[in-house]
């Protein structure tokens, strides 16, 4: 367990490489950020947060002062960016900062889990198929990040879901070889060691998600059954209309994407009700999905859809591909692919959920 000043890079085993964070230029209604990186988005208070992961290719020949004969190499980054919003969440009021930066030479990472904790705070856990990335809470009252889990052993359990728990706590689920998944809980400031106990049943990355006080998952051996286990309550099961492809979670709400014939359907599952699934969207492929504030949002190619209940409705129809979407009740954000002077950029936009 360790704590670092916000904005410092967290170097994992086998990696301690300094590099600049991607630049971003602010605008009143949009932001422009570098690259077409894989991203996950969420609102936290008056901040829009997104995590992104990418491979960085370094060519010493292009860097003045590099040693003669130095070879090109790759390293991998996963970062969180945080942009301030006005009170109505209709405009950006400044440029984003980069409060967390994880860099390693071990293997590539994905953006993984991102869970808002209110007031600009959040929990992030990058994902990887080859090693166990850290679980990080950011940022406490004195503007620090807390690394709650960081295990560089090849046999380390893999975190497959992470979320903000009860106020001031963080929870994450790990897959343990040969055993039941383990749910860990710790103070967000890292002031105490995490507690751990078996949770859920057999599952896999992408088929399990956390809310503030429940675990929702699908067993790959029973791919048409969704199971919901509240922290205090009885486990329930729900028959799905197809094979589960992906599970998402947020406070009081889960969503499951299933294969429905040749198409994909998205089901909304409200935790407070006796488990029942409502089909809210269908399309030709697995979309980008976000949950927050009781709303569900989807980015499907060049369409952005959302609703606080029932079938999703079109919020925007950009001319360019949408890479990420985030939602919180009546507010929504998305990132569109674009090019500026031949360089790949993402354009971050805000909108209402009506």
C-alpha positions as CSV (number, residue, x, y, z in Angstrom):
1,X,0.0,0.0,0.0
2,X,1.5,3.4,-1.0
3,X,0.5,6.9,-1.6
4,X,1.9,9.4,-4.1
5,X,1.4,13.0,-4.9
6,X,-1.3,13.5,-7.6
7,X,0.1,13.6,-11.1
8,X,3.1,11.5,-10.3
9,X,3.7,8.4,-12.5
10,X,3.3,5.1,-10.9
11,X,6.1,2.9,-12.1
12,X,5.4,-0.9,-12.1
13,X,7.9,-3.7,-11.9
14,X,10.2,-3.5,-14.9
15,X,9.2,0.1,-15.8
16,X,10.3,3.5,-14.7
17,X,10.2,5.6,-17.8
18,X,9.6,9.4,-17.7
19,X,7.5,10.8,-20.5
20,X,5.2,13.7,-21.0
21,X,1.5,13.3,-20.6
22,X,-0.7,14.0,-23.6
23,X,-1.5,17.6,-24.1
24,X,-5.0,18.9,-24.2
25,X,-6.3,22.3,-25.2
26,X,-9.4,23.6,-23.5
27,X,-12.4,25.3,-25.2
28,X,-15.7,26.5,-23.8
29,X,-17.9,23.8,-25.3
30,X,-15.3,21.2,-26.4
31,X,-11.9,19.9,-25.5
32,X,-9.3,18.4,-27.9
33,X,-7.1,15.6,-26.7
34,X,-4.3,13.7,-28.5
35,X,-4.8,10.4,-30.1
36,X,-7.5,7.7,-30.6
37,X,-6.7,5.9,-27.4
38,X,-9.1,3.4,-25.8
39,X,-11.0,5.4,-23.2
40,X,-13.6,5.0,-20.4
41,X,-15.6,8.1,-19.2
42,X,-17.5,9.2,-16.1
43,X,-18.8,12.3,-14.3
44,X,-17.7,13.0,-10.7
45,X,-19.2,16.2,-9.2
46,X,-18.2,19.1,-11.4
47,X,-15.5,17.1,-13.2
48,X,-15.5,15.0,-16.3
49,X,-13.0,12.1,-15.9
50,X,-11.7,9.7,-18.5
51,X,-9.1,7.0,-18.4
52,X,-7.1,6.1,-21.5
53,X,-4.6,3.4,-22.4
54,X,-2.1,3.3,-25.2
55,X,1.3,2.0,-26.4
56,X,4.0,4.7,-26.6
57,X,6.7,4.1,-29.2
58,X,10.0,5.8,-28.4
59,X,12.6,6.4,-31.1
60,X,15.8,7.7,-29.6
61,X,17.0,8.9,-33.0
62,X,14.3,11.6,-32.8
63,X,15.3,12.7,-29.3
64,X,18.2,15.2,-29.1
65,X,21.0,14.0,-26.9
66,X,20.2,10.3,-27.1
67,X,23.1,7.9,-26.9
68,X,24.5,6.7,-30.3
69,X,23.1,3.4,-31.3
70,X,20.1,3.5,-28.9
71,X,17.3,1.2,-30.0
72,X,13.7,2.0,-30.4
73,X,11.4,0.6,-27.7
74,X,7.8,0.6,-26.5
75,X,6.2,1.3,-23.2
76,X,2.6,1.2,-22.1
77,X,0.6,3.9,-20.3
78,X,-2.8,4.1,-18.6
79,X,-3.8,7.6,-17.4
80,X,-6.7,9.4,-15.9
81,X,-7.6,12.9,-17.1
82,X,-10.0,15.3,-15.3
83,X,-11.6,18.4,-16.8
84,X,-13.5,21.0,-14.8
85,X,-17.1,21.9,-15.7
86,X,-19.4,24.8,-15.0
87,X,-22.3,24.3,-12.6
88,X,-24.7,23.2,-15.4
89,X,-22.2,20.8,-16.9
90,X,-22.7,22.5,-20.3
91,X,-19.2,24.0,-20.7
92,X,-15.6,23.2,-19.7
93,X,-14.0,25.9,-17.5
94,X,-10.4,24.9,-17.9
95,X,-7.9,22.5,-19.4
96,X,-7.8,18.9,-18.0
97,X,-5.1,17.8,-15.6
98,X,-3.6,14.2,-15.4
99,X,-3.9,13.3,-11.7
100,X,-2.9,9.6,-12.3
101,X,-0.4,8.1,-14.7
102,X,0.6,4.4,-14.8
103,X,3.5,3.4,-17.0
104,X,5.1,0.0,-17.5
105,X,7.3,-1.9,-19.9
106,X,5.7,-5.3,-18.9
107,X,2.6,-5.4,-21.2
108,X,-0.1,-3.4,-22.8
109,X,-3.0,-2.2,-20.6
110,X,-6.6,-1.2,-21.3
111,X,-8.6,1.6,-19.6
112,X,-10.3,-1.0,-17.4
113,X,-12.6,0.1,-14.6
114,X,-13.5,3.8,-13.8
115,X,-15.9,4.6,-11.0
116,X,-16.8,8.1,-9.8
117,X,-16.7,8.8,-6.1
118,X,-18.1,12.3,-6.1
119,X,-16.5,15.7,-5.8
120,X,-14.0,15.0,-8.6
121,X,-12.8,11.8,-6.9
122,X,-12.7,8.4,-8.7
123,X,-11.4,4.9,-8.6
124,X,-9.5,3.4,-11.5
125,X,-8.1,-0.1,-12.3
126,X,-6.5,-0.5,-15.7
127,X,-6.8,-4.0,-17.2
128,X,-4.3,-6.3,-18.8
129,X,-4.2,-9.9,-20.1
130,X,-0.6,-10.5,-19.0
131,X,-0.1,-8.9,-15.6
132,X,-2.0,-7.4,-12.6
133,X,-2.3,-3.6,-13.0
134,X,-2.9,-1.5,-9.8
135,X,-6.1,-0.3,-8.2
136,X,-5.9,3.5,-7.5
137,X,-8.2,5.9,-5.7
138,X,-7.8,9.6,-6.4
139,X,-7.9,12.1,-4.9
140,X,-8.1,12.7,-1.2
141,X,-8.5,16.0,0.6
142,X,-4.8,16.8,0.5
143,X,-4.8,16.0,-3.3
144,X,-3.0,12.6,-3.2
145,X,-3.7,9.4,-5.0
146,X,-3.7,6.1,-3.0
147,X,-2.4,2.9,-4.6
148,X,-4.6,0.3,-2.9
149,X,-3.3,-2.8,-4.8
150,X,-0.1,-3.2,-6.7
151,X,1.4,-6.7,-7.1
152,X,4.1,-7.3,-9.7
153,X,4.3,-11.1,-9.2
154,X,3.6,-13.2,-12.3
155,X,1.1,-15.2,-10.2
156,X,-0.7,-12.1,-8.8
157,X,-4.5,-12.2,-8.8
158,X,-6.0,-10.1,-11.6
159,X,-8.5,-7.3,-10.7
160,X,-11.4,-7.5,-13.1
161,X,-13.7,-4.9,-11.6
162,X,-13.4,-1.9,-9.2
163,X,-15.8,0.7,-7.9
164,X,-16.3,3.3,-5.2
165,X,-18.0,1.7,-2.2
166,X,-19.7,3.3,0.7
167,X,-18.4,6.9,1.2
168,X,-14.7,6.8,1.8
169,X,-14.2,3.2,0.6
170,X,-13.1,1.3,-2.5
171,X,-14.0,-2.2,-3.5
172,X,-12.5,-4.4,-6.2
173,X,-12.9,-8.0,-7.4
174,X,-10.0,-10.3,-8.2
175,X,-9.8,-13.6,-10.0
176,X,-7.7,-16.1,-8.1
177,X,-6.3,-19.2,-9.9
178,X,-8.1,-22.3,-8.8
179,X,-10.4,-20.5,-6.3
180,X,-13.5,-18.3,-6.0
181,X,-13.3,-14.6,-6.9
182,X,-12.3,-12.4,-4.0
183,X,-13.9,-9.1,-3.1
184,X,-11.6,-6.7,-1.4
185,X,-12.5,-3.5,0.4
186,X,-10.3,-0.7,1.7
187,X,-10.4,3.0,2.8
188,X,-9.9,5.2,-0.2
189,X,-7.1,7.0,1.5
190,X,-5.1,3.8,1.9
191,X,-5.0,4.2,5.7
192,X,-5.7,0.5,6.4
193,X,-5.0,-2.9,4.7
194,X,-7.9,-4.2,2.6
195,X,-10.3,-6.8,3.9
196,X,-11.0,-9.8,1.7
197,X,-13.6,-12.5,1.4
198,X,-14.9,-14.9,-1.3
199,X,-17.6,-13.3,-3.5
200,X,-19.6,-14.2,-6.6
201,X,-19.1,-17.5,-8.4
202,X,-17.0,-18.6,-11.4
203,X,-16.7,-15.7,-13.8
204,X,-14.3,-14.0,-16.2
205,X,-13.0,-10.6,-17.1
206,X,-15.8,-8.6,-18.8
207,X,-18.6,-10.8,-17.3
208,X,-18.5,-9.3,-13.8
209,X,-19.2,-5.7,-12.5
210,X,-19.6,-4.0,-9.1
211,X,-22.1,-1.5,-7.8
212,X,-21.6,0.3,-4.5
213,X,-23.1,-2.6,-2.6
214,X,-23.5,-5.6,-4.9
215,X,-21.7,-7.9,-7.4
216,X,-23.3,-8.8,-10.7
217,X,-21.8,-11.6,-12.8
218,X,-22.2,-14.3,-15.4
219,X,-20.6,-17.7,-15.2
220,X,-19.1,-18.7,-18.6
221,X,-20.4,-22.2,-18.0
222,X,-23.9,-20.8,-17.8
223,X,-23.8,-17.8,-20.2
224,X,-27.5,-17.1,-20.2
225,X,-27.9,-16.5,-16.5
226,X,-27.1,-13.2,-14.7
227,X,-26.5,-13.5,-11.0
228,X,-26.8,-10.6,-8.5
229,X,-25.4,-10.8,-5.0
230,X,-26.0,-7.8,-2.7
231,X,-23.6,-7.3,0.2
232,X,-26.5,-7.7,2.5
233,X,-29.2,-9.9,0.9
234,X,-30.0,-13.0,-1.0
235,X,-28.5,-13.9,-4.3
236,X,-30.9,-13.8,-7.2
237,X,-30.7,-15.2,-10.8
238,X,-32.1,-13.8,-14.0
239,X,-32.5,-15.7,-17.3
240,X,-31.1,-13.8,-20.2
241,X,-32.5,-13.9,-23.8
242,X,-29.1,-14.8,-25.2
243,X,-25.4,-15.5,-24.4
244,X,-23.9,-12.7,-22.3
245,X,-21.1,-10.7,-23.9
246,X,-20.3,-8.1,-21.3
247,X,-21.5,-6.8,-17.9
248,X,-21.4,-3.2,-16.6
249,X,-22.3,-1.8,-13.1
250,X,-22.9,1.4,-11.3
251,X,-24.8,2.4,-8.1
252,X,-28.2,0.6,-8.1
253,X,-27.9,-0.3,-11.8
254,X,-26.4,-3.1,-14.0
255,X,-26.4,-3.6,-17.7
256,X,-25.7,-6.8,-19.7
257,X,-25.1,-7.1,-23.4
258,X,-26.2,-10.4,-25.0
259,X,-26.1,-12.0,-28.4
260,X,-29.6,-11.9,-29.8
261,X,-29.5,-13.9,-33.1
262,X,-27.2,-12.0,-35.4
263,X,-27.5,-8.8,-33.3
264,X,-26.5,-7.5,-29.9
265,X,-29.1,-6.5,-27.3
266,X,-28.4,-4.3,-24.2
267,X,-30.5,-5.1,-21.1
268,X,-31.0,-2.8,-18.1
269,X,-31.2,-4.4,-14.7
270,X,-32.3,-2.1,-11.8
271,X,-30.8,-3.5,-8.6
272,X,-33.6,-2.2,-6.3
273,X,-36.3,-4.1,-8.1
274,X,-36.7,-7.9,-8.1
275,X,-34.3,-8.8,-10.9
276,X,-35.9,-8.1,-14.2
277,X,-34.2,-7.1,-17.4
278,X,-35.5,-4.4,-19.8
279,X,-34.2,-4.4,-23.3
280,X,-33.2,-0.8,-24.0
281,X,-31.1,-1.0,-27.2
282,X,-30.1,-3.4,-30.0
283,X,-27.5,-3.1,-32.8
284,X,-25.2,-5.0,-35.1
285,X,-22.2,-5.0,-32.7
286,X,-21.1,-4.5,-29.1
287,X,-21.3,-0.8,-28.4
288,X,-19.5,1.5,-25.9
289,X,-21.7,1.6,-22.8
290,X,-21.8,3.8,-19.7
291,X,-24.0,3.9,-16.6
292,X,-24.4,6.7,-14.1
293,X,-27.0,8.5,-12.1
294,X,-29.6,5.9,-13.0
295,X,-29.1,6.5,-16.8
296,X,-27.8,4.2,-19.5
297,X,-25.8,5.5,-22.5
298,X,-24.5,3.9,-25.6
299,X,-22.0,5.0,-28.3
300,X,-22.8,3.0,-31.5
301,X,-20.4,4.0,-34.2
302,X,-21.7,7.5,-35.1
303,X,-24.7,7.6,-32.8
304,X,-24.9,8.6,-29.1
305,X,-28.0,7.3,-27.3
306,X,-29.1,7.6,-23.7
307,X,-32.2,7.4,-21.3
308,X,-32.9,7.5,-17.6
309,X,-35.5,4.8,-18.1
310,X,-36.8,2.6,-20.9
311,X,-35.6,2.5,-24.5
312,X,-32.5,4.6,-25.3
313,X,-33.1,7.7,-27.5
314,X,-30.6,9.5,-29.8
315,X,-28.7,12.3,-28.1
316,X,-26.3,13.1,-30.9
317,X,-25.4,11.9,-34.4
318,X,-21.8,13.0,-35.0
319,X,-20.2,12.8,-38.4
320,X,-17.3,10.9,-36.9
321,X,-16.8,7.7,-34.9
322,X,-17.4,8.0,-31.2
323,X,-14.7,6.2,-29.0
324,X,-16.1,6.7,-25.5
325,X,-19.2,7.8,-23.7
326,X,-20.0,8.8,-20.1
327,X,-23.3,9.6,-18.4
328,X,-24.7,10.8,-15.0
329,X,-28.4,11.2,-14.9
330,X,-29.3,14.2,-17.1
331,X,-25.7,14.9,-18.4
332,X,-23.7,13.0,-21.0
333,X,-20.3,13.3,-22.6
334,X,-18.6,11.6,-25.5
335,X,-15.3,11.7,-27.5
336,X,-15.3,11.8,-31.3
337,X,-12.4,10.8,-33.5
338,X,-11.0,13.7,-35.6
339,X,-7.8,14.8,-37.3
340,X,-6.0,18.2,-36.9
341,X,-3.2,19.0,-39.3
342,X,-2.8,15.3,-40.1
343,X,-2.7,14.2,-36.4
344,X,-5.2,12.0,-34.7
345,X,-7.2,13.8,-32.0
346,X,-10.3,13.2,-29.9
347,X,-12.9,15.9,-29.5
348,X,-14.7,15.8,-26.1
349,X,-18.3,17.1,-26.2
350,X,-21.1,17.6,-23.6
351,X,-24.8,17.3,-23.9
352,X,-28.1,16.8,-22.0
353,X,-30.1,13.6,-21.5
354,X,-33.7,14.7,-22.1
